[in-house]
Amino acid sequence: MSFPSSSASEGMGWGGGHWEGDWELSAEDQGADWSPMVSIVIPVLNEERYLARCLRSVVDQHYPTDRLEVMVVDGMSTDRSREIVAQLSATHPHIRLMDNPRGIIPTAMNIGIRNAQGEVILRVDGHCFLAPDYVRQCLNYLHQTEADNVGGPAWAVSEGYIGEAIALALGSPFGHGGSAFRHSQEEGEVDTVFLGAFRRELFDRVGLYDEGLLCAEDYELNHRIRAAGGRVLLTPRIRVQYITRNSLIGFCRQYFRYGFWRMQAVRRHPCALRLRHLGTAAFVAALIASGIAGLFGSSFALLFWAVVSSYVAASLLFSLLLARQRGWRYFPILPVVFACLHLSWGVGFLWSLRSTILFPDV
């Protein structure tokens, strides 16, 4: 099996919403006996740029349309997102638009789940593109493995020089810190997967998405699934691509939020904390502490520069390896992207930790 490139210019695997990467549906998959009603829930907010392509990849699924409902749960978009859904639903009546006045993903998912007619719930984001066999593969793995949530790796793609570099960084072990769902081509049980496919009855057992979290709601849900004795399975046969940010400022804001809300998820479930979370937070904490202390003593200043030089050396090494594989033009920007990712996530995590310590009851 081949996987799509991270670069738009090198063939993103989609075009006009149609998957262009290599794929095949085996005779076994085509003749699968289990064809339940499937409800696809798509939380959106101002996704006009990619929503039509996303919905086209849903419409093009190799799965019976009469066994599929698509609920686009809109956070009251101010762009053309609602118009796009209305246009497509006119020719594809299994697509319907629902309102999400709160405008956040966990609320959108819960609205969709409560209104779903399907036996199986699939989450799809409005800037994602599905392989044509995505639904069938999700069903096969739910049925054959009896896992509680199944999904595939998050294959990042983008457009433009900055966006392509961000996609490369997110696919690197140095960028994602060992998160299996970011890169793994091995099938197995994991902490979390991208998006997810669930039997509807699962939510009766473990509860719905936590609407107190603006981000990390999927990680928190998967923790509850595993804490209840369930299994979360990742397989590279479930293929989906998602569009990354294409500006460094937007990327920094995004990863600050991710770090902040990951800490809030850990606050709810301390045993969900992983070494990769501590590693990034510890690096940023050491950088800040040694930088401040260095103002009052040369030994602390040396410690600060030791932390900086160690990080820069590692960043340059991984940037060199990535650039050698994917193009030398990315080498100048990759260290900057790595720094944006790690510093933003780490500062967000520490800021959230500070808020937790100062305001434990909030």
Buried (B, 14 or more C-beta within 10 A) or exposed (E): EEBBBBBBEEEBBBEEBEBEBEBEBEEEBEEBEEBBBBBBBBBBBBBBBBBBBBBBBBBBBBBEEEBBBBBBBBBEBEBBBBEBBEBBBEEBEBBBBBEBEBBBBBBBBBBBBEBBEBBBBBBBBBBBBBBBBBBBBBBBBBBEBEBBBBBBBBBBBBBEBBBBBBBBBBBBEBBBBEBBBBBBEEBEEBBBBBBBBBBBEBBEEBEBBBBEBBBBBBBBBBBBBBEEEBBBBBBBBBBBBBBBBBEBEBBBBBBBBBBBBBBBBBBBBEEBBBEEBEBBBBBBBBBBBBBEBBEEEEEBBEBBEEBEEEBEEEBBEBBBBBBEEBBEEBBEBBBBBBBBBBBBBBBBBBBBBEBBEEEEEE
